[in-house]
Amino acid sequence: MEPQKRARYSKLLDAEELEEILMEEESDEELEELKELSEPHENMSSSERLAVDEVIALFKGRVIFHQYIPKKSQRFGIKIYKLCDFLGYTYDMTVYLGKQRQLAIEEITSTHGIVLQLIQRIEGLGHKIYMDNYFSSPALFDDPLDRKINSCRTVRNDRRGMPQEIRPKSMKLKKGDIVTRVKGHLSVVHWKDKREVYVLMNMHPPPLDGNFRDESGHAVKPHVIEDYNAHMGFVDKSERMVNSYGIAWRTWKWTKKLFFHLLDMTILSAYLSHKSCDGKMAQKIPRNIGLGFDSSVV
């Protein structure tokens, strides 16, 4: 390994220095240097449909921004927000470092700010993004639309700006019922199968109101629900691929854990970029490649 690259690797691996980089409020330049590990290749052609979601880098040690998400396969650890395509390629990411107030202002929430940060690389290119109800609200549609980005998202019925007449207290639906409300370019779809689902969108024509069930009595999914289900899993796919051949070892230092998780993301992105160019592997890479790499550097 070249001396300059070795020195940079050793610098990022230093737990105390990396912690300073991540925790300083005014350290945007240093954090950007760390993020260079997982930045997309400039020649990588982006997919039209992308998904925004959160993942957990497994870590059970002590860290002030430790997160617990029960619905994730890895429930404890460091939370990372990612923007991915259908291949699992990561176009951008940001690490949750506690209450990220710097992204929130009077007009927008911190989750709104996170989404705007993630979509900076794809502004003006006509993309379509999918996200779940953690990020979604009626207020988070105008800003992406101004950047020529359309959206399809599930949403909680109690979000500010949601129509009062379609909330559960105001409207009781039967299985298969579809209710749609339209305001300008924004549509909200209220559909019930086993439970009630709310979807906000501006990329599909709104479905017709009514009760739609097949001959067996099963509720018929609207096209918007099928489209959302088909594309929302991109981030989870990316994380499964990252964790399949991870090179990280056990450590109680969260900085090292995060560093090697980002390194795993970099290796995956390099492989997907190579594969998208019809590249072929010269030889089969052993599963324990990380052990040899680590021992030759550290």
LONU-229916 format. One line per field, with one value per residue (C-alpha): residue number from 1; x, y, z; residue in one letter. Coordinates in Angstrom, 1 decimal, padded with zeros to 4 digits. Example, Ala and Ser with C-alpha at 12.3 -4.5 7.8 and 13.67 -1.06 7.14 Angstrom:
BEGIN
setor <- (1, 2)
x <- (012.3, 013.7)
y <- (-004.5, -001.1)
z <- (007.8, 007.1)
marfi <- (A, S)
END
This chain:
BEGIN
setor <- (1, 2, 3, 4, 5, 6, 7, 8, 9, 10, 11, 12, 13, 14, 15, 16, 17, 18, 19, 20, 21, 22, 23, 24, 25, 26, 27, 28, 29, 30, 31, 32, 33, 34, 35, 36, 37, 38, 39, 40, 41, 42, 43, 44, 45, 46, 47, 48, 49, 50, 51, 52, 53, 54, 55, 56, 57, 58, 59, 60, 61, 62, 63, 64, 65, 66, 67, 68, 69, 70, 71, 72, 73, 74, 75, 76, 77, 78, 79, 80, 81, 82, 83, 84, 85, 86, 87, 88, 89, 90, 91, 92, 93, 94, 95, 96, 97, 98, 99, 100, 101, 102, 103, 104, 105, 106, 107, 108, 109, 110, 111, 112, 113, 114, 115, 116, 117, 118, 119, 120, 121, 122, 123, 124, 125, 126, 127, 128, 129, 130, 131, 132, 133, 134, 135, 136, 137, 138, 139, 140, 141, 142, 143, 144, 145, 146, 147, 148, 149, 150, 151, 152, 153, 154, 155, 156, 157, 158, 159, 160, 161, 162, 163, 164, 165, 166, 167, 168, 169, 170, 171, 172, 173, 174, 175, 176, 177, 178, 179, 180, 181, 182, 183, 184, 185, 186, 187, 188, 189, 190, 191, 192, 193, 194, 195, 196, 197, 198, 199, 200, 201, 202, 203, 204, 205, 206, 207, 208, 209, 210, 211, 212, 213, 214, 215, 216, 217, 218, 219, 220, 221, 222, 223, 224, 225, 226, 227, 228, 229, 230, 231, 232, 233, 234, 235, 236, 237, 238, 239, 240, 241, 242, 243, 244, 245, 246, 247, 248, 249, 250, 251, 252, 253, 254, 255, 256, 257, 258, 259, 260, 261, 262, 263, 264, 265, 266, 267, 268, 269, 270, 271, 272, 273, 274, 275, 276, 277, 278, 279, 280, 281, 282, 283, 284, 285, 286, 287, 288, 289, 290, 291, 292, 293, 294, 295, 296, 297, 298)
x <- (000.0, 001.3, 002.6, 000.0, -002.9, -001.6, -001.3, -004.9, -006.2, -004.4, -005.8, -009.4, -008.9, -007.7, -010.8, -010.2, -009.6, -012.5, -014.8, -013.7, -014.5, -018.0, -019.0, -017.7, -020.6, -018.5, -016.7, -018.5, -015.3, -013.8, -017.1, -017.2, -013.7, -015.0, -018.0, -015.7, -015.4, -019.0, -019.5, -020.9, -018.7, -019.0, -019.6, -022.3, -025.6, -028.4, -031.7, -034.9, -036.5, -034.7, -035.6, -034.8, -034.8, -032.9, -030.6, -028.8, -025.1, -025.1, -023.3, -024.1, -021.4, -021.8, -022.5, -024.6, -026.7, -027.3, -030.6, -033.2, -035.5, -037.6, -038.7, -035.1, -033.2, -030.4, -032.2, -029.4, -026.7, -025.8, -028.5, -027.6, -029.9, -029.4, -030.5, -030.3, -031.4, -032.7, -029.2, -028.5, -026.1, -025.8, -026.0, -025.7, -025.9, -025.7, -025.1, -027.5, -025.6, -028.4, -030.8, -029.6, -030.9, -028.7, -030.9, -034.1, -035.3, -038.5, -040.2, -039.0, -038.3, -035.0, -036.3, -037.4, -033.8, -032.3, -034.3, -033.3, -029.7, -029.8, -031.4, -028.9, -027.0, -030.1, -031.7, -033.1, -032.8, -036.4, -036.0, -038.8, -038.2, -040.0, -039.9, -041.9, -044.0, -041.0, -040.0, -043.2, -045.6, -047.6, -045.0, -042.2, -043.5, -043.0, -039.3, -038.5, -041.0, -039.2, -036.1, -037.9, -038.2, -041.6, -042.5, -044.6, -044.7, -046.8, -047.8, -049.3, -052.9, -052.1, -049.4, -050.0, -051.7, -053.5, -057.3, -059.4, -062.2, -060.2, -058.9, -060.2, -062.4, -064.1, -064.4, -064.9, -063.7, -064.6, -062.1, -061.3, -062.5, -060.4, -060.9, -058.8, -058.4, -056.6, -055.1, -053.2, -050.5, -050.7, -053.0, -053.6, -055.0, -056.7, -057.0, -058.0, -057.1, -056.2, -055.3, -055.7, -052.9, -052.3, -050.2, -049.1, -048.0, -047.6, -046.3, -049.5, -053.0, -055.3, -057.3, -061.1, -063.1, -065.1, -064.9, -062.7, -062.5, -061.9, -064.1, -062.6, -063.3, -059.7, -059.1, -057.6, -054.4, -054.4, -051.6, -049.9, -049.6, -048.1, -045.7, -044.6, -044.1, -042.0, -039.5, -039.4, -037.1, -034.0, -032.2, -032.9, -031.5, -028.3, -027.9, -028.3, -025.6, -023.3, -023.8, -023.3, -019.5, -018.7, -015.0, -015.5, -014.4, -015.8, -015.0, -016.3, -015.2, -018.2, -015.9, -014.1, -017.4, -018.8, -015.6, -015.6, -019.3, -018.6, -015.7, -018.1, -020.5, -017.5, -016.6, -020.2, -020.5, -017.3, -018.5, -021.9, -020.2, -017.9, -020.8, -022.9, -020.1, -020.2, -017.1, -016.1, -014.2, -010.7, -010.9, -013.2, -012.7, -012.6, -015.1, -012.4, -010.7, -011.1, -008.8, -005.9, -006.5, -006.7, -003.5, -001.6, -002.6, -002.9)
y <- (000.0, 003.5, 005.5, 008.3, 005.9, 004.0, 007.2, 008.2, 004.7, 004.9, 008.3, 007.3, 004.1, 006.2, 005.9, 009.2, 011.3, 009.8, 010.5, 014.2, 014.3, 012.9, 014.8, 018.3, 020.6, 022.6, 019.7, 019.4, 019.3, 016.5, 014.5, 014.9, 013.3, 010.3, 010.0, 009.9, 006.2, 005.5, 008.2, 007.1, 006.8, 009.8, 007.4, 005.4, 006.0, 006.5, 004.6, 006.5, 005.0, 005.3, 004.6, 006.4, 004.4, 003.9, 001.0, -000.1, -000.9, -003.5, -002.3, -003.1, -001.0, 002.4, 005.4, 008.4, 008.1, 004.3, 003.4, 000.6, -000.2, -003.3, -003.9, -004.2, -007.5, -005.8, -003.9, -002.3, 000.0, 003.1, 004.4, 005.4, 007.0, 005.8, 006.6, 003.4, 002.0, -001.4, -002.9, -002.0, 000.8, 003.6, 007.1, 009.0, 008.4, 010.2, 009.0, 009.8, 011.5, 012.3, 015.2, 016.7, 020.2, 021.7, 020.2, 021.6, 025.1, 026.9, 025.8, 022.1, 019.2, 017.3, 014.3, 016.8, 018.2, 014.7, 013.9, 017.2, 016.4, 012.9, 014.0, 016.8, 014.6, 013.8, 017.3, 018.2, 014.8, 013.7, 010.9, 009.2, 008.4, 006.1, 006.4, 005.2, 007.1, 007.9, 010.7, 011.4, 014.4, 016.6, 019.4, 017.2, 017.3, 020.8, 021.0, 017.7, 018.7, 022.0, 019.9, 017.8, 014.8, 013.0, 010.9, 008.0, 007.4, 005.9, 008.4, 008.5, 009.7, 012.2, 014.2, 017.9, 018.7, 015.4, 015.7, 015.4, 013.6, 010.5, 009.9, 006.8, 008.8, 010.5, 007.6, 003.8, 001.7, -001.9, -004.4, -003.4, 000.3, 003.0, 006.7, 009.3, 013.1, 015.4, 018.8, 020.4, 017.9, 015.9, 012.9, 010.9, 007.4, 005.7, 001.9, -000.9, -004.6, -006.2, -002.7, 000.8, 002.2, 005.9, 006.8, 010.2, 010.6, 012.9, 010.4, 008.3, 009.2, 008.8, 005.6, 005.6, 005.6, 002.4, -001.1, -003.5, -007.2, -010.3, -013.4, -014.8, -011.7, -010.5, -006.8, -005.7, -003.7, -000.3, 000.2, 002.8, 000.2, -002.4, 000.1, 001.2, -002.5, -003.2, -000.4, 000.4, -002.5, -001.1, 000.0, -003.2, -005.1, -003.0, -003.6, -007.4, -007.4, -005.3, -007.6, -010.8, -010.3, -007.8, -007.4, -005.8, -007.5, -007.3, -004.1, -001.9, 001.3, 002.6, 004.7, 001.6, -000.2, 002.7, 003.0, -000.7, -000.5, 002.4, 000.4, -002.5, -000.2, 001.1, -002.4, -003.2, 000.0, -000.7, -004.2, -003.0, -000.2, -002.7, -005.1, -002.3, -001.8, -005.5, -006.2, -009.7, -010.8, -012.1, -014.7, -015.8, -013.6, -015.6, -014.8, -013.9, -011.3, -008.7, -010.7, -010.4, -006.8, -005.9, -007.7, -006.1, -002.6, -002.4)
z <- (000.0, -000.9, 002.1, 001.7, 001.5, 004.5, 006.5, 005.6, 006.5, 009.9, 010.5, 009.9, 012.0, 015.0, 017.3, 019.1, 016.0, 014.1, 017.1, 017.0, 013.3, 013.8, 017.0, 016.3, 015.3, 012.8, 011.2, 007.9, 005.8, 007.9, 007.8, 004.1, 003.9, 005.8, 003.5, 000.5, 001.3, 000.1, -002.5, -005.8, -008.9, -011.2, -014.2, -012.5, -014.3, -011.8, -011.9, -012.3, -009.2, -005.8, -002.2, 001.0, 004.3, 007.5, 008.4, 011.5, 011.7, 014.5, 017.6, 021.3, 022.9, 024.5, 022.3, 023.0, 019.8, 020.1, 018.4, 018.8, 015.9, 016.6, 013.0, 011.7, 011.5, 013.4, 016.1, 018.1, 016.8, 014.8, 012.5, 008.9, 006.3, 002.8, -000.8, -002.9, -006.3, -007.3, -007.5, -003.9, -005.0, -002.4, -004.0, -000.7, 003.0, 006.3, 009.8, 012.6, 015.4, 017.8, 017.5, 014.2, 014.9, 012.3, 009.6, 011.1, 010.8, 011.7, 008.4, 008.2, 010.6, 010.9, 008.9, 006.2, 006.2, 006.0, 002.9, 001.2, 002.1, 000.5, -002.7, -003.5, -006.0, -008.1, -008.2, -011.6, -013.2, -013.0, -010.4, -008.5, -004.8, -002.4, 001.4, 004.4, 007.0, 009.2, 006.7, 004.9, 005.4, 003.0, 003.6, 002.2, -001.4, -002.7, -002.1, -004.1, -006.8, -007.2, -007.9, -010.5, -008.1, -007.8, -004.8, -003.5, 000.3, 003.0, 005.6, 009.1, 009.2, 012.0, 010.1, 009.9, 006.6, 006.2, 005.3, 008.4, 006.6, 005.8, 009.3, 011.2, 013.6, 010.6, 008.2, 008.7, 005.8, 004.9, 003.4, -000.2, 000.2, -001.6, -000.8, -002.7, -002.1, -004.4, -003.8, -006.7, -007.8, -004.5, -004.0, -000.8, -001.1, 001.9, 001.3, 003.7, 003.5, 006.8, 008.1, 006.8, 004.7, 003.7, 000.7, -000.5, -004.1, -007.1, -009.7, -010.4, -011.5, -008.4, -008.3, -008.4, -005.1, -004.3, -003.0, -005.0, -004.1, -006.2, -006.4, -003.3, -001.3, -001.1, -001.4, -004.8, -004.4, -006.1, -008.6, -006.3, -003.5, -005.8, -007.2, -003.6, -002.5, -005.6, -005.1, -001.3, -000.5, -002.3, 000.9, 002.8, -000.2, -000.1, 003.6, 003.2, 000.6, 002.8, 005.8, 003.7, 003.3, 006.1, 007.0, 010.4, 013.5, 017.0, 018.8, 021.6, 019.7, 017.8, 015.6, 014.3, 013.8, 011.8, 009.8, 008.7, 007.9, 005.5, 004.1, 003.4, 001.7, -000.5, -001.5, -002.5, -004.4, -006.3, -007.2, -008.4, -010.4, -012.0, -012.7, -014.3, -016.8, -017.8, -015.9, -014.8, -011.8, -012.7, -009.9, -007.1, -004.0, -000.8, 001.9, 004.4, 002.2, 004.9, 007.3, 004.8, 004.1, 007.8, 008.7, 005.9, 006.9, 010.6)
marfi <- (M, E, P, Q, K, R, A, R, Y, S, K, L, L, D, A, E, E, L, E, E, I, L, M, E, E, E, S, D, E, E, L, E, E, L, K, E, L, S, E, P, H, E, N, M, S, S, S, E, R, L, A, V, D, E, V, I, A, L, F, K, G, R, V, I, F, H, Q, Y, I, P, K, K, S, Q, R, F, G, I, K, I, Y, K, L, C, D, F, L, G, Y, T, Y, D, M, T, V, Y, L, G, K, Q, R, Q, L, A, I, E, E, I, T, S, T, H, G, I, V, L, Q, L, I, Q, R, I, E, G, L, G, H, K, I, Y, M, D, N, Y, F, S, S, P, A, L, F, D, D, P, L, D, R, K, I, N, S, C, R, T, V, R, N, D, R, R, G, M, P, Q, E, I, R, P, K, S, M, K, L, K, K, G, D, I, V, T, R, V, K, G, H, L, S, V, V, H, W, K, D, K, R, E, V, Y, V, L, M, N, M, H, P, P, P, L, D, G, N, F, R, D, E, S, G, H, A, V, K, P, H, V, I, E, D, Y, N, A, H, M, G, F, V, D, K, S, E, R, M, V, N, S, Y, G, I, A, W, R, T, W, K, W, T, K, K, L, F, F, H, L, L, D, M, T, I, L, S, A, Y, L, S, H, K, S, C, D, G, K, M, A, Q, K, I, P, R, N, I, G, L, G, F, D, S, S, V, V)
END
